[in-house]
Amino acid sequence: MDPTLVAHRGFAGSYPQNTELAVRRAAAHPETAMVEVDVQPVADGTPVVFHDSRLDTAADGGPGLTDREGVVHETPLAEVVAAEVLDSGETVPTLAAVRDARPDDVRLNVELKNPGSFDIRPGVDLDADDRATQRELWHPFVARVLDVLDGTDALLSSFCEGALAAAGEAGDHPTAALCAGTVDAAVAVARRHDCAAVHPSLDDLLGDDSRTDPPARPEARDRVLEAAAAQGWTVNAWTVTRWHEVARLDRLGVDGVIADHPAVTWPVG
């Protein structure tokens, strides 16, 4: 069985990422099983769909995604939703608008990106005290997200253990641990919070290929796949851009590919 297709930010390589247009177009593609979007709050706590912490500057210091300035969680809702994404004519949507933009038979993968704080701890296996602190930090925003997603078929994912802890405590949507740093931390977090899925990176799974950078990481691949098989987790790999990567992931038994383009699965399907 071929891996299912997950539209990364609404197929960010084909459409203006994380917009209503991207979600509608991605959901309309016949092979799309799920549309992935990023969420964080604006100043009043409303969940909006946006990836970077700032409207005007990317995480690497490069050009930002919109024509506006400021930290997303410090900016009023009216200003954020008026921000134009990548000169496309499309603007930043609320999570509610994105929820309504896709048909009910296409799932949402909602990545919990930030709860409105610079104190988040992504990519680590937290001790009990830090886990409790981070869960409380995330809880108010996760509650807002769950209110929006009430009755929606959605998977909640995050690099942050605090987000997964809050989601597991406050709601009944399945969760997925995103691998960042080491797969061992993600596996530990997924076990602790009874996740339904784990999302390793392409490097984690195909790192034994000498063409990748860094090369020779078959141990990471084996650990995450073995843990997933033992726990019954779905494995969705990110971020896939080439058809031959899908073919190789299919041979590994990966369940889904989180991709930037809809055509990436063409030779496999």
KESETOR-420775 format. One line per 3 residues: their letters; for each residue x, y, z of N, C-alpha, C. Coordinates in pm, 1 decimal. Example, Ala and Ser with C-alpha at 12.3 -4.5 7.8 and 13.67 -1.06 7.14 Angstrom:
2
as	1319.0/-569.0/780.0/1230.0/-450.0/780.0/1320.0/-330.0/780.0 ~ 1285.0/-225.0/708.0/1367.0/-106.0/714.0/1290.0/3.0/787.0
end
This chain:
269
mdp	84.9/-119.8/0.0/0.0/0.0/0.0/88.4/124.8/0.0 ~ 62.4/217.6/-90.5/142.4/338.5/-100.8/122.5/428.1/21.0 ~ 224.4/508.0/57.2/206.7/603.3/167.2/95.8/703.3/135.6
tlv	21.0/740.6/238.4/-80.3/844.3/220.4/-11.4/979.6/204.6 ~ -81.5/1073.3/142.3/-25.3/1203.5/111.0/-78.8/1308.7/207.1 ~ 13.6/1375.4/275.8/-20.3/1483.8/367.7/33.1/1613.6/307.4
ahr	-53.0/1712.2/292.0/-15.8/1837.4/226.8/50.6/1930.8/327.2 ~ 182.7/1942.0/318.7/261.2/2023.7/411.1/228.3/2171.8/393.2 ~ 168.7/2232.4/494.6/123.1/2371.7/490.8/31.8/2396.9/370.6
gfa	-45.1/2294.3/331.9/-129.4/2307.3/214.4/-50.3/2303.3/85.5 ~ 51.0/2214.7/77.4/144.1/2205.6/-36.0/214.9/2339.6/-56.2 ~ 306.7/2368.4/35.8/373.8/2498.8/38.2/457.7/2525.7/-85.6
gsy	499.0/2422.3/-156.9/576.5/2443.2/-278.2/492.5/2476.2/-399.9 ~ 361.6/2455.6/-388.8/271.6/2478.1/-501.4/175.3/2594.4/-480.4 ~ 142.4/2624.4/-355.3/44.9/2727.7/-323.3/98.4/2816.1/-210.8
pqn	41.9/2935.2/-192.1/86.4/3020.8/-80.8/55.3/2954.3/53.7 ~ 159.9/2917.3/123.1/149.4/2828.2/237.6/56.1/2878.7/347.4 ~ -13.3/2780.9/410.2/-96.7/2807.0/527.7/-206.4/2910.2/502.4
tel	-257.1/2915.8/380.1/-367.6/3005.4/348.2/-492.7/2923.7/317.3 ~ -608.3/2990.8/315.8/-732.0/2922.2/280.5/-723.5/2865.1/139.3 ~ -664.7/2942.1/47.7/-650.1/2893.2/-89.4/-569.1/2765.2/-92.7
avr	-457.1/2762.5/-22.1/-372.6/2643.3/-19.6/-448.1/2524.2/36.5 ~ -522.8/2546.1/142.6/-597.5/2435.8/203.8/-704.7/2384.1/108.7 ~ -778.0/2474.3/43.1/-882.0/2431.7/-51.1/-821.9/2354.7/-168.0
raa	-714.2/2408.0/-224.8/-652.6/2342.4/-340.7/-591.9/2207.4/-300.1 ~ -525.6/2205.0/-186.4/-464.5/2080.1/-140.9/-570.0/1974.3/-112.7 ~ -677.7/2014.3/-47.3/-783.6/1919.3/-13.7/-853.7/1865.9/-138.4
ahp	-854.8/1945.5/-244.9/-920.7/1903.5/-368.5/-838.3/1803.0/-448.2 ~ -709.7/1791.5/-416.2/-626.3/1695.7/-488.5/-672.2/1553.9/-452.8 ~ -695.2/1467.5/-550.3/-757.8/1337.1/-522.4/-678.2/1245.8/-430.9
eta	-545.7/1264.5/-422.6/-465.7/1175.6/-338.1/-444.1/1229.5/-197.3 ~ -485.6/1351.9/-169.9/-461.1/1411.2/-38.4/-548.7/1346.5/68.1 ~ -484.2/1292.2/170.6/-557.3/1233.8/282.9/-567.6/1330.6/400.3
mve	-472.3/1422.6/409.3/-467.6/1512.2/524.6/-395.0/1639.5/483.4 ~ -439.8/1752.5/537.7/-374.6/1880.8/514.0/-311.8/1926.5/644.8 ~ -180.8/1953.4/639.9/-107.2/1998.1/758.2/-96.7/2149.6/758.2
vdv	-124.5/2211.8/875.0/-110.5/2356.2/891.9/-46.2/2384.2/1027.3 ~ 12.6/2503.1/1041.1/75.3/2546.5/1166.0/-16.6/2645.2/1237.1 ~ -23.9/2636.5/1369.6/-108.3/2730.9/1443.2/-32.8/2794.4/1558.3
qpv	-67.3/2919.5/1585.0/-17.8/2994.9/1699.0/-117.9/3106.1/1726.8 ~ -110.5/3170.1/1844.2/-208.3/3273.8/1875.4/-162.4/3412.2/1832.6 ~ -260.6/3500.4/1812.1/-232.9/3643.3/1801.9/-245.6/3703.9/1942.0
adg	-243.7/3836.2/1950.2/-238.1/3902.1/2081.0/-356.1/3868.0/2171.9 ~ -474.6/3847.4/2114.9/-591.1/3816.7/2198.8/-612.4/3666.7/2218.6 ~ -519.8/3585.7/2170.0/-527.6/3441.4/2188.3/-595.2/3365.0/2076.9
tpv	-650.6/3433.7/1978.4/-716.0/3365.4/1866.5/-614.9/3282.8/1788.0 ~ -643.2/3155.1/1762.0/-550.4/3073.2/1682.8/-553.1/3113.2/1534.9 ~ -435.4/3141.9/1481.5/-421.6/3170.2/1338.7/-326.1/3069.1/1278.7
vfh	-333.3/3057.4/1146.4/-252.7/2959.2/1074.6/-132.6/3030.7/1013.7 ~ -16.8/3006.2/1074.8/105.9/3074.3/1032.9/223.7/2998.5/1091.4 ~ 334.7/2996.0/1019.2/449.9/2916.5/1060.8/550.9/2993.3/1144.9
dsr	600.0/3107.5/1096.1/710.2/3177.7/1161.6/661.6/3254.8/1284.4 ~ 753.3/3285.0/1374.3/716.3/3361.9/1493.3/692.5/3508.5/1461.8 ~ 755.2/3557.4/1354.6/737.7/3696.3/1312.7/669.8/3702.0/1175.3
ldt	597.4/3809.9/1152.4/534.6/3831.6/1023.2/634.4/3875.8/917.4 ~ 744.8/3938.1/960.9/835.4/4005.7/868.0/972.2/3942.0/852.7 ~ 1008.4/3845.3/934.8/1142.4/3787.7/929.3/1134.0/3637.2/951.2
aad	1203.5/3561.7/866.8/1206.5/3417.2/882.1/1296.6/3377.7/998.2 ~ 1285.7/3253.1/1041.8/1365.2/3204.5/1154.7/1514.4/3213.4/1127.8 ~ 1554.4/3201.3/1000.5/1696.3/3207.9/966.7/1744.7/3350.2/939.9
ggp	1657.4/3448.3/966.3/1694.2/3586.8/944.5/1664.8/3638.0/805.7 ~ 1615.6/3551.7/718.1/1584.1/3591.3/581.9/1451.0/3663.2/572.4 ~ 1407.9/3691.4/449.6/1281.2/3762.0/429.9/1164.4/3685.8/489.7
glt	1069.5/3759.9/544.7/953.9/3698.4/606.5/847.1/3659.5/505.8 ~ 737.7/3605.5/557.2/632.4/3552.1/472.6/527.6/3655.1/433.8 ~ 523.2/3769.9/504.4/416.1/3865.2/476.7/469.2/4007.0/458.7
dre	375.1/4097.7/428.6/408.5/4238.2/409.1/392.3/4320.8/536.5 ~ 369.7/4254.7/650.5/352.9/4324.0/777.6/471.3/4295.0/869.6 ~ 478.5/4367.5/980.9/587.3/4351.9/1076.4/533.9/4305.8/1210.9
gvv	625.3/4248.9/1290.8/592.2/4219.0/1429.4/586.4/4071.4/1462.4 ~ 595.3/4043.3/1592.7/578.7/3908.4/1645.5/430.7/3871.1/1638.8 ~ 401.1/3754.7/1587.8/262.0/3715.1/1566.6/182.2/3722.1/1696.4
het	236.0/3665.6/1804.7/155.8/3658.4/1927.1/148.1/3791.0/2002.1 ~ 214.9/3894.3/1950.7/204.8/4027.7/2008.6/122.5/4123.0/1921.2 ~ 71.3/4074.5/1808.9/5.6/4158.7/1709.5/-146.1/4137.0/1713.1
pla	-225.3/4243.8/1701.4/-371.6/4229.6/1702.7/-422.5/4142.8/1587.2 ~ -535.3/4078.8/1611.2/-593.2/3988.5/1512.0/-617.4/4058.5/1379.2 ~ -675.3/4176.8/1381.4/-709.4/4245.4/1256.9/-586.5/4269.4/1170.8
evv	-473.9/4298.4/1232.5/-352.1/4323.2/1156.6/-294.2/4194.0/1100.3 ~ -298.6/4087.0/1178.7/-243.7/3959.6/1131.5/-323.9/3906.3/1013.6 ~ -456.4/3906.9/1023.5/-536.7/3848.2/915.5/-540.5/3937.6/790.9
aae	-488.2/4060.1/801.8/-475.2/4146.3/684.4/-339.8/4131.2/616.2 ~ -247.4/4056.8/678.1/-112.3/4041.1/623.8/-115.7/3954.1/498.2 ~ -55.2/4002.7/390.6/-51.9/3929.7/264.0/64.3/3831.2/263.5
vld	36.5/3709.0/224.7/135.6/3601.5/227.5/206.4/3591.6/93.0 ~ 337.8/3617.2/94.1/424.4/3595.3/-22.3/372.5/3663.3/-149.4 ~ 320.4/3785.2/-133.9/273.3/3863.9/-249.5/171.1/3788.3/-334.0
sge	93.2/3703.1/-270.0/0.5/3616.3/-343.1/-140.4/3671.3/-353.5 ~ -169.8/3775.6/-277.2/-306.6/3821.9/-266.4/-385.3/3749.0/-159.0 ~ -328.8/3640.4/-106.4/-390.4/3565.5/2.9/-339.2/3619.0/136.5
tvp	-422.4/3611.4/239.1/-386.2/3663.8/369.8/-383.6/3553.3/474.4 ~ -328.7/3586.4/591.2/-317.1/3489.6/700.5/-457.6/3456.6/752.6 ~ -496.6/3330.3/755.9/-630.5/3294.3/802.9/-633.2/3254.5/950.5
tla	-750.0/3258.8/1008.4/-769.6/3199.0/1139.4/-779.8/3047.0/1124.2 ~ -760.1/2975.9/1233.3/-777.6/2830.5/1229.2/-921.9/2795.6/1194.6 ~ -1016.6/2873.7/1245.0/-1157.7/2847.7/1214.2/-1183.5/2857.2/1064.0
avr	-1122.7/2956.1/997.6/-1143.0/2970.8/853.4/-1083.7/2852.9/777.6 ~ -967.3/2805.7/819.4/-904.1/2690.6/755.1/-984.5/2564.1/780.0 ~ -1034.9/2549.6/900.0/-1122.3/2434.1/931.0/-1238.4/2427.4/832.4
dar	-1297.3/2541.8/803.2/-1414.7/2545.8/716.4/-1379.2/2541.6/568.0 ~ -1251.1/2558.8/534.9/-1210.2/2565.3/394.2/-1192.7/2428.3/331.4 ~ -1185.3/2322.5/414.0/-1163.9/2190.5/356.8/-1286.0/2103.2/380.2
pdd	-1310.3/2005.9/291.3/-1424.3/1916.1/308.4/-1405.3/1825.1/429.5 ~ -1515.2/1775.6/481.9/-1509.9/1694.8/604.2/-1433.8/1564.5/586.4 ~ -1421.3/1516.8/462.3/-1354.7/1387.7/442.8/-1202.9/1400.1/431.2
vrl	-1149.1/1521.3/442.0/-1004.3/1542.2/443.4/-965.0/1587.8/583.9 ~ -878.2/1510.4/648.5/-837.4/1541.3/785.7/-746.5/1663.4/790.2 ~ -742.4/1724.3/907.7/-645.1/1828.8/934.5/-535.3/1772.8/1024.1
nve	-411.4/1808.6/993.2/-300.0/1787.4/1085.0/-259.7/1926.0/1134.7 ~ -293.3/1954.9/1258.1/-270.1/2087.5/1314.6/-143.1/2082.0/1398.6 ~ -37.7/2146.2/1348.4/86.7/2150.8/1425.3/81.8/2267.4/1523.8
lkn	93.8/2235.8/1651.5/95.4/2336.4/1757.5/234.2/2398.4/1760.8 ~ 244.1/2520.8/1707.7/374.5/2581.7/1682.4/423.7/2663.4/1801.4 ~ 334.0/2741.7/1861.2/373.3/2830.7/1969.9/249.0/2868.4/2049.5
pgs	257.4/2874.0/2182.5/140.1/2909.1/2263.1/129.5/3057.7/2293.8 ~ 221.3/3138.1/2235.5/223.6/3280.8/2266.1/333.5/3315.9/2364.2 ~ 450.4/3250.9/2348.2/560.1/3269.8/2443.3/693.7/3241.9/2375.5
fdi	798.6/3305.3/2426.1/933.8/3275.2/2380.0/1000.9/3168.8/2467.9 ~ 927.0/3112.1/2562.5/984.8/3019.2/2659.5/955.4/2873.0/2628.6 ~ 919.1/2840.9/2505.1/888.5/2702.1/2472.6/1015.6/2618.8/2465.6
rpg	1000.1/2486.4/2478.8/1114.1/2394.3/2480.3/1092.7/2284.6/2375.5 ~ 1118.5/2312.2/2249.1/1098.2/2209.6/2146.4/1210.8/2107.6/2142.9 ~ 1177.8/1986.9/2098.5/1278.0/1888.0/2064.6/1352.9/1824.8/2179.5
vdl	1296.1/1827.5/2302.3/1365.0/1768.2/2415.5/1271.2/1677.4/2493.7 ~ 1330.0/1581.9/2562.2/1258.6/1490.7/2652.1/1266.9/1551.7/2791.6 ~ 1159.3/1616.9/2836.8/1162.5/1697.7/2958.6/1154.5/1612.3/3084.8
dad	1214.7/1662.5/3192.9/1193.8/1597.8/3322.5/1057.3/1638.4/3376.6 ~ 1016.3/1579.1/3488.0/878.5/1595.2/3537.3/845.2/1740.7/3569.0 ~ 937.8/1812.8/3631.2/910.1/1951.8/3668.0/896.4/2040.2/3544.2
dra	990.3/2026.5/3450.3/983.0/2106.3/3328.0/860.5/2070.1/3245.5 ~ 825.0/1942.8/3247.4/707.4/1899.3/3172.4/580.9/1965.3/3227.3 ~ 569.6/1971.4/3358.5/452.7/2035.1/3419.8/448.1/2184.7/3388.9
tqr	564.5/2249.4/3394.5/571.3/2392.6/3364.1/532.3/2419.7/3219.4 ~ 585.1/2339.7/3128.6/554.9/2358.8/2987.8/409.0/2324.6/2955.6 ~ 355.3/2224.1/3020.8/213.9/2190.4/2999.3/124.1/2307.6/3037.9
elw	153.0/2370.5/3149.6/73.4/2486.2/3191.9/91.3/2604.4/3098.2 ~ 211.5/2621.0/3043.9/235.8/2728.4/2948.1/150.0/2709.2/2823.2 ~ 138.9/2586.3/2777.8/65.8/2555.8/2655.9/-85.4/2545.0/2676.4
hpf	-128.5/2516.2/2795.4/-268.4/2477.1/2817.5/-370.7/2578.8/2766.6 ~ -359.7/2709.7/2797.0/-462.9/2803.6/2750.3/-478.0/2806.5/2598.3 ~ -365.8/2806.4/2527.6/-374.3/2809.8/2381.7/-428.0/2678.8/2326.6
var	-383.5/2566.7/2379.0/-434.2/2438.1/2332.0/-585.2/2429.5/2353.8 ~ -633.8/2482.9/2464.6/-778.1/2484.0/2489.5/-851.7/2563.4/2381.5 ~ -794.7/2676.7/2339.4/-855.2/2755.7/2231.5/-857.4/2676.7/2101.1
vld	-748.8/2608.5/2071.7/-741.8/2526.9/1949.9/-846.1/2415.7/1953.4 ~ -858.2/2349.8/2066.8/-954.4/2240.5/2078.5/-1097.5/2289.8/2063.8 ~ -1125.5/2409.7/2112.6/-1259.0/2467.8/2093.9/-1289.6/2483.8/1944.9
vld	-1191.7/2533.1/1869.3/-1211.1/2551.7/1724.7/-1229.6/2418.0/1654.5 ~ -1156.9/2316.5/1699.8/-1157.0/2186.8/1632.8/-1265.4/2092.5/1683.3 ~ -1352.3/2137.8/1769.5/-1458.4/2052.2/1822.8/-1540.5/1993.3/1708.0
gtd	-1547.3/1861.9/1701.7/-1621.2/1794.8/1595.7/-1545.1/1779.0/1465.9 ~ -1418.7/1820.0/1463.1/-1335.6/1812.1/1342.2/-1241.8/1691.9/1350.5 ~ -1227.7/1621.0/1241.3/-1133.8/1508.3/1236.0/-993.0/1565.2/1219.5
all	-918.3/1568.5/1329.9/-788.4/1634.5/1328.1/-686.5/1555.4/1408.7 ~ -562.7/1562.2/1362.7/-445.8/1510.8/1434.0/-366.5/1630.6/1482.1 ~ -330.3/1633.9/1610.9/-251.0/1742.7/1666.4/-106.0/1697.5/1677.8
ssf	-15.1/1774.5/1624.0/126.7/1738.9/1630.1/206.9/1855.4/1684.9 ~ 327.0/1824.7/1735.0/415.0/1930.5/1784.6/555.4/1877.0/1806.7 ~ 652.2/1969.7/1796.7/787.8/1942.4/1840.6/800.0/1957.6/1991.7
ceg	700.1/2014.8/2056.3/707.9/2051.4/2198.0/631.7/1953.0/2285.1 ~ 700.4/1893.9/2381.0/634.8/1798.5/2469.9/523.3/1865.1/2550.1 ~ 543.3/1990.6/2590.3/439.7/2060.3/2665.5/309.5/2070.2/2589.2
ala	317.2/2090.8/2457.7/197.3/2098.4/2374.7/125.5/1964.5/2369.2 ~ 202.1/1856.4/2352.7/141.4/1723.7/2347.1/81.1/1684.6/2481.7 ~ 147.8/1724.9/2590.3/93.7/1697.6/2723.7/-37.9/1770.4/2743.9
aag	-42.8/1897.6/2704.8/-165.6/1975.7/2720.2/-277.3/1920.3/2633.0 ~ -244.9/1881.5/2510.1/-345.8/1828.3/2419.1/-401.4/1695.6/2469.4 ~ -313.9/1610.4/2520.5/-359.7/1482.6/2572.1/-444.8/1495.6/2696.5
eag	-415.4/1596.5/2776.2/-489.5/1618.0/2900.6/-624.9/1683.4/2876.7 ~ -631.0/1773.8/2777.9/-750.5/1856.2/2760.7/-849.0/1803.9/2657.6 ~ -806.2/1716.0/2568.1/-895.8/1674.2/2461.2/-877.8/1529.4/2423.2
dhp	-955.2/1486.9/2321.4/-948.8/1347.4/2278.6/-902.2/1332.4/2133.5 ~ -846.1/1439.6/2075.3/-788.0/1426.8/1941.6/-657.3/1348.6/1950.9 ~ -629.2/1262.0/1853.0/-500.1/1191.5/1852.7/-386.1/1290.2/1833.7
taa	-268.7/1251.7/1883.0/-152.1/1339.4/1876.6/-35.0/1269.1/1807.8 ~ 59.1/1351.0/1761.7/179.3/1299.5/1695.3/300.3/1375.9/1745.2 ~ 406.5/1302.8/1779.7/532.7/1364.3/1821.4/620.2/1386.8/1699.3
lca	659.0/1512.0/1677.2/751.0/1545.9/1569.9/894.3/1527.6/1617.7 ~ 975.4/1462.3/1537.0/1114.6/1437.6/1573.9/1200.1/1559.8/1542.7 ~ 1268.1/1610.1/1643.9/1366.3/1716.5/1625.7/1479.9/1689.1/1723.4
gtv	1601.8/1708.0/1679.9/1714.7/1675.9/1766.7/1747.8/1529.5/1755.2 ~ 1689.3/1445.3/1839.2/1713.3/1302.2/1832.0/1580.8/1227.8/1825.1 ~ 1581.1/1115.0/1756.1/1459.2/1035.1/1751.0/1430.8/972.9/1886.9
daa	1534.0/951.4/1968.6/1511.7/892.2/2100.3/1422.9/980.8/2186.2 ~ 1443.7/1112.5/2181.2/1359.2/1203.5/2258.9/1216.1/1197.1/2209.8 ~ 1196.9/1196.8/2078.4/1061.5/1191.9/2023.2/992.3/1060.8/2058.4
vav	1065.2/950.5/2053.4/1008.0/820.4/2089.7/966.6/819.8/2236.1 ~ 1051.2/873.1/2324.5/1017.9/879.4/2466.2/894.1/965.0/2490.4 ~ 886.5/1077.6/2421.5/771.4/1167.4/2436.3/644.9/1100.6/2383.5
arr	653.7/1034.9/2269.2/536.9/968.2/2211.3/484.7/858.0/2302.5 ~ 574.8/784.6/2364.2/533.2/680.1/2458.8/465.7/741.0/2580.9 ~ 526.0/846.0/2634.4/477.1/905.5/2758.8/336.4/962.6/2742.5
hdc	307.3/1017.3/2625.3/180.0/1086.1/2606.0/83.5/1008.0/2517.5 ~ 110.5/879.9/2501.0/18.3/790.3/2430.0/-16.9/846.2/2292.2 ~ 84.5/888.0/2219.2/61.7/943.6/2086.5/13.6/834.8/1990.2
aav	-57.8/879.3/1888.0/-104.4/787.9/1783.5/-5.4/779.0/1668.9 ~ 86.8/875.7/1660.9/177.2/881.0/1546.7/308.9/944.5/1587.4 ~ 408.3/921.3/1505.6/538.1/986.8/1519.7/577.4/1037.6/1381.4
hps	634.5/1159.3/1377.4/669.2/1222.3/1249.8/819.5/1247.0/1243.7 ~ 895.5/1149.8/1194.4/1040.6/1169.7/1179.2/1072.5/1249.2/1053.0 ~ 1191.1/1308.3/1053.7/1234.0/1382.8/935.4/1283.0/1287.1/827.7
ldd	1292.2/1340.2/707.8/1345.8/1262.4/597.1/1487.6/1215.3/627.6 ~ 1568.7/1300.6/690.6/1705.2/1262.1/725.6/1706.9/1147.4/826.1 ~ 1610.0/1147.1/919.8/1603.4/1038.3/1016.7/1581.0/903.9/948.0
llg	1505.1/904.3/839.4/1467.9/778.9/774.5/1557.7/740.3/657.8 ~ 1610.7/839.4/587.5/1693.2/810.1/469.7/1838.1/851.8/489.3 ~ 1878.1/870.7/613.5/2012.0/920.4/642.8/2123.6/822.3/618.0
dds	2090.9/697.6/583.3/2196.2/602.7/548.7/2239.1/617.3/403.3 ~ 2175.0/710.0/333.3/2211.1/736.6/194.3/2328.3/834.9/192.7 ~ 2435.7/800.3/123.9/2554.2/886.1/122.1/2529.2/1020.3/53.9
rtd	2415.0/1031.1/-17.1/2383.0/1157.6/-83.7/2321.2/1258.8/12.6 ~ 2285.4/1215.4/132.2/2223.6/1306.9/227.3/2330.5/1372.3/313.9 ~ 2291.6/1480.6/379.8/2382.4/1553.0/467.9/2309.7/1580.4/599.7
ppa	2356.4/1523.5/712.1/2473.2/1436.0/725.9/2441.9/1293.3/682.2 ~ 2542.0/1219.4/634.3/2519.8/1081.7/591.5/2525.9/983.0/708.1 ~ 2491.9/857.9/676.7/2514.4/743.8/767.8/2443.3/758.7/900.4
rpe	2308.1/754.2/895.7/2230.9/755.7/1019.3/2129.2/641.8/1021.3 ~ 2167.5/521.6/979.2/2069.2/412.5/978.1/2018.5/378.4/1117.1 ~ 2097.0/405.9/1221.2/2051.9/373.0/1357.7/1929.9/454.8/1397.2
ard	1921.8/580.2/1354.7/1804.7/662.8/1383.8/1681.7/605.7/1314.6 ~ 1697.1/569.3/1189.3/1586.3/509.3/1114.3/1536.2/384.0/1183.5 ~ 1627.2/295.3/1219.9/1587.2/168.2/1279.4/1517.7/188.7/1413.1
rvl	1567.5/280.3/1494.0/1507.1/300.2/1626.4/1364.2/353.3/1615.7 ~ 1342.3/450.2/1527.7/1208.3/506.9/1520.1/1110.7/409.4/1455.4 ~ 1154.2/335.0/1353.9/1064.1/239.4/1289.3/1033.7/120.7/1379.6
eaa	1132.8/75.2/1452.2/1109.0/-35.8/1544.7/1015.7/5.5/1657.9 ~ 1035.3/124.3/1711.2/946.7/173.4/1817.2/804.5/189.8/1765.1 ~ 790.0/243.3/1644.3/656.9/262.7/1586.9/585.8/129.3/1566.4
aaq	658.8/29.6/1518.4/598.4/-101.6/1498.4/554.4/-162.8/1631.3 ~ 637.8/-146.8/1733.3/605.0/-203.5/1864.6/486.0/-133.4/1929.4 ~ 475.3/-1.4/1909.2/370.5/77.2/1974.6/245.0/92.5/1889.4
gwt	252.3/55.8/1762.6/138.4/72.9/1673.7/119.6/215.2/1625.6 ~ 227.7/294.2/1623.5/219.1/433.1/1578.7/217.6/440.6/1426.6 ~ 143.7/536.7/1374.2/154.0/574.9/1234.3/282.4/655.1/1215.9
vna	353.3/631.6/1106.6/477.0/703.4/1076.7/455.7/790.0/952.6 ~ 463.2/922.2/972.3/453.4/1017.2/861.3/585.9/1093.0/851.0 ~ 649.0/1089.0/735.7/782.3/1147.6/717.1/772.2/1288.5/660.0
wtv	857.1/1380.0/710.9/860.3/1517.9/661.1/1003.9/1556.5/625.5 ~ 1021.7/1658.1/544.2/930.3/1709.4/443.8/978.4/1655.0/309.9 ~ 890.4/1589.2/235.6/926.0/1517.2/115.0/907.3/1608.1/-6.5
trw	1007.1/1613.2/-93.7/1000.8/1699.8/-211.1/1023.0/1626.0/-342.3 ~ 1069.3/1500.0/-336.8/1104.5/1429.3/-460.9/1036.0/1293.7/-465.6 ~ 994.9/1253.9/-587.3/921.7/1128.8/-602.8/1003.6/1008.4/-559.7
hev	1135.3/1011.2/-584.6/1215.7/892.9/-551.5/1228.4/875.5/-399.8 ~ 1213.7/985.3/-323.9/1211.0/973.3/-177.8/1086.4/897.3/-134.4 ~ 974.0/923.4/-199.6/850.3/851.6/-167.2/865.8/702.4/-194.5
arl	928.4/670.5/-306.6/948.3/529.8/-340.3/1031.6/459.3/-233.9 ~ 1136.2/524.6/-185.5/1222.1/463.9/-83.5/1150.9/454.9/50.9 ~ 1074.9/556.7/84.7/998.4/553.3/209.7/891.9/443.6/204.7
drl	832.6/424.3/89.6/734.3/317.9/72.9/797.2/181.9/101.4 ~ 919.5/161.5/52.6/988.1/33.5/77.0/1020.5/13.4/224.8 ~ 1036.6/123.9/298.8/1060.9/113.8/442.9/933.0/86.0/521.6
gvd	817.3/99.5/457.0/690.4/76.9/525.1/633.1/199.9/593.0 ~ 682.1/317.8/553.8/629.4/442.4/611.3/483.7/459.7/570.2 ~ 401.1/507.5/663.7/257.2/517.5/638.9/217.7/638.7/556.7
gvi	286.3/751.9/577.6/248.0/874.3/509.1/366.5/962.2/480.3 ~ 351.5/1049.4/379.9/455.3/1145.6/345.9/396.2/1285.6/354.3 ~ 466.3/1372.2/425.7/426.8/1511.6/440.5/504.2/1588.2/334.4
adh	433.4/1633.3/230.8/499.6/1677.5/107.7/464.9/1821.2/72.6 ~ 557.1/1886.1/0.2/537.7/2023.9/-43.3/465.2/2035.4/-177.0 ~ 455.3/1923.3/-250.7/391.6/1926.2/-382.4/299.2/1805.5/-396.7
pav	183.5/1822.7/-460.5/94.2/1707.8/-477.3/146.8/1602.8/-572.8 ~ 229.2/1641.4/-669.5/276.1/1547.0/-770.2/387.2/1456.3/-720.3 ~ 429.1/1473.1/-594.7/545.0/1398.0/-546.3/519.9/1247.1/-546.2
twp	394.4/1204.5/-536.3/365.5/1061.4/-529.8/341.8/998.3/-666.9 ~ 355.6/1072.5/-773.6/313.9/1024.2/-905.3/371.3/887.8/-944.8 ~ 502.9/863.4/-933.4/553.4/734.3/-980.3/512.0/618.1/-891.5
vg	475.5/648.3/-764.0/443.2/541.7/-671.0/298.8/499.3/-687.0 ~ 209.0/596.6/-709.0/66.6/567.9/-715.2/27.3/493.1/-841.8
end
